[in-house]
Amino acid sequence: MGGALVIINPDALKALFHDLKGLNEWSYAGLAITIMVMTQAFGILLEKLLITRRWLGPHKKEIEIPPGIDPLGQTSFTLHPYYEYQGLYLLLAELQDNEDTQGHLQRAVAQFFLTNNSLVSFGVGIATALALLCYSAAANGFAAYIYIILLILCLLISFLVGRIRFEVMAKALWAARRRRTGAIVS
């Protein structure tokens, strides 16, 4: 959002700061916290939409494990990412300290949610840039189009990364669930 103001209409940014004149550092901190909380809230809503609509990839995927990697000798399994996701919070709540010692599962989950928040931020940036372009007579049109195109590219790349992170998280959930049962899980 701030980038859109700086690039497309710097005068609007000056006007905004003029309107905010007189606020103290607590006000700015409160504004920053509000932005972070709302990004997180919209990220949660986006996550729900992506999961409910199953837009993060196939319902199932065949996974090959090279021989010699799996201690139980398993060389393939069918991954059901949305099924694994359904058990995410229960599994995280029940994990013992020795079950994710390297933090792989926690890192995969954090990266997935961070990607959702990035998608929200890029979406807000695109919406702000479009609004400035459409409703500001002082908008720099060329800069606006370039900025919007770059944000759309970033959004698309982040969405693809989100799909990858979802699959990685599902694999980590599968592995953690399998480790807890100590048996081959298909």
N, C-alpha and C positions, 0 to 999 in steps of 0.2 A: 504494500500500500504506500509506504513512504517513498519507495523507488518511483512509483507512478507519479507522485507529486513532484519529486525532484526532476524527473526527466521530461514529463509532459507539460507541467504547468508550475514552474517554480514560484510564480506569483501567488498561487493558491497556498503553497507551503508558507510563504511569508505571512499571508493573511491569517492562516491557521495559528502560527506562532504569535502573531499580534493579538488574536482573540484569546490565546492562552496566557497572555502576559499577566503577571500578578500571581500566578499559581506558584506554590512552593515545591520543593523537592519531593515532599510526600504526595503531592498531587500527581507529579510525573511518575513516581513509583507506583501509585495506585493505577494510573492509566496503563503502564507497562504490564502490571500484574493482570489487569482486566483483559488486555489483549492476549496474554499467554493463556489465561483460563478459558477464554472464548475459543481460541485456536484448539485447545484440548477438547472442549465440548463439541465443537464441530467435527473434530477428528473422530470422536466416539460415534457421532451420528453417521459420519461417512463410513466408518468401520462396519456398523450395523447394516447400512445399505449394501456395501460391497459383499458382505457375507450372506445376507438374506437373498440378494439377487444372484449370488454365486458368480460374480464378475472377476474373481481373482484366479481363475484357471479351471481346469477340468475337475469333474467330480471324483475321478479316480485316475491314477497313473501307475503304470508298471515301472518299478524301480529295480534296476540290476545292481547287485553288489559283487564286486570282483571276488573271485575265490580267495580264501585266506584272510579276508578282512574281518568277517564276522566270527566271533568266538563260538557260536553255536552252529556254524557251517551254512547258514542261510545265504543263498545267492540271489534271491529275488523276493519281492513282495509287492502287493498291491497297496498303494498309498491312497487313502481317502482323506484328503486334506480338510474338508469341511467337518467330517466326523472327528478327526483329531482335534480340530479347533473347538468343538463342543466341549471337550474335556479339559481345555486349557486352564481355566481358573482352579478347577478342582485339583488337577495335577500339580499346579504351582503351589497351591496351599498345602498339599500333602508331601511335597518333596522333602527328603531328609538332606542334611548337609552333605552327605557322601554321595548323593545321587546326581548332582550337577556341579561337581567339584571345580570344573573349569569355567562354569558359567555359560556354557554354549547355549543352553535352552533359554536362559534369561536374556542373553545378548540377542538371540534370534527374535524373541518376542519384542524386546525394546526397539530393535531396528524396524520391525514391522509397524509398530505404532508410531515411531518417529516419521516413517515414510507417509503415513496417513496425515500427520500434522503438516508435513511439507506440502502435500496435495492441497490441503485447506489453504495454506499460505499463498501458494501459487494461484489458486482459484480466486482468492480475495484480491490479489494483485491484478489479475486479469479484469475482474469486475470493476475495480477502481480505475484502471487505465481506460476501459471502455466508457465508463461514466464521465471521466474527465474529457475524453475525446469527443463525446457526444454533446456534453452540456457546458463546455468551457470554450468561450470564444478565443481565449488566449492560448489554447492548447497548441503544442507543436505537433502537427499531424504526422510528419515523417518519423519523428522520434517515437511517437505513440505507436505507430504501426510496427516499427522495429522492436520496441519494448514488448508489445503484446505477442508478437511472433516468438520472441525469445522466451517469454513466460509460458506460452503454449508448448514450446519444445521442452522446456523444463518440466512442465506438468506431465507430458506424455512419457518422458524418460522416467520420471518419478513413479508414474503408474506402472510402467514395466518393471521397475525395481520393486515396487510393492507386490506385484505378482510373484516375482522371484523370491522375495523375503517371505511371502506367505507359504510358498512351497518349502523353503528351508525350515521355517518354523514348524510346519506340519511334519517334516522328517524328524526334526528334533523332538517333537511331541511323541511321535511314533517310537523313536528310540528310547525315550525316557519311560514311556509306558511299558515297552518291551522289557527294559532293564528291571522294572519293578516286578514284572511277572516272572522273569527268568526263563521264559519259554519263547519259542518261535511264534511270532504274531504275523498273520498275513493281512 
